[in-house]
Amino acid sequence: MKNVLLIIAAFIQSSFWQIDLVLLILLGILMYHESKQLLYVSFLIGLFLGFLLDINIGIFAIIFLVAAILAKVFKISPFSNNLFFGLIFSSIIILAQNLIKNSFGCVFSS
């Protein structure tokens, strides 16, 4: 079910929304579920989103994979039970993704 949700979010993000919907949903899933399969899913959904947006395919795959690994590390820490630190962690990941996208010239044009 979560894979279908990510695919639908990728279609929505690539068609008319300019926010990082896939990353937000992926971080939400990663905070509550722990599975090695999610590393593969995050990498593949990054490839799929890069293909849909017609930009460098590897950028989203690497960003989502690093976000999944960092979420796994964050989940081990004692701060993971606090919602405030979860929001800070998600904000840092989203800001880092936007910085990387802008530095590689992957800015969306409306």
CORHUDA-V739120 format. One record per backbone hydrogen bond with DSSP energy under -1.0 kcal/mol. NH is the residue of the N-H (numbers start at 0). CO is the residue of the C=O. If there is no record, write none. Layout:
# CORHUDA-V739120
{{NH & CO} {NH & CO}}
This chain:
# CORHUDA-V739120
{{4 & 0} {5 & 1} {6 & 2} {7 & 3} {8 & 4} {9 & 5} {10 & 6} {11 & 7} {12 & 8} {13 & 9} {14 & 10} {15 & 11} {16 & 11} {20 & 18} {23 & 19} {24 & 20} {25 & 21} {26 & 22} {27 & 23} {28 & 24} {29 & 25} {30 & 26} {32 & 28} {40 & 36} {41 & 37} {42 & 38} {43 & 39} {44 & 40} {45 & 41} {46 & 42} {47 & 43} {48 & 44} {49 & 45} {50 & 46} {51 & 47} {52 & 48} {54 & 49} {61 & 57} {62 & 58} {63 & 59} {64 & 60} {65 & 61} {66 & 62} {67 & 63} {68 & 64} {69 & 65} {70 & 66} {71 & 67} {72 & 68} {73 & 69} {74 & 70} {76 & 72} {79 & 76} {81 & 78} {85 & 81} {86 & 82} {87 & 83} {88 & 84} {89 & 85} {90 & 86} {91 & 87} {92 & 88} {93 & 89} {94 & 90} {95 & 91} {96 & 92} {97 & 93} {98 & 94} {99 & 95} {100 & 96} {101 & 97} {102 & 98} {103 & 99} {105 & 100}}
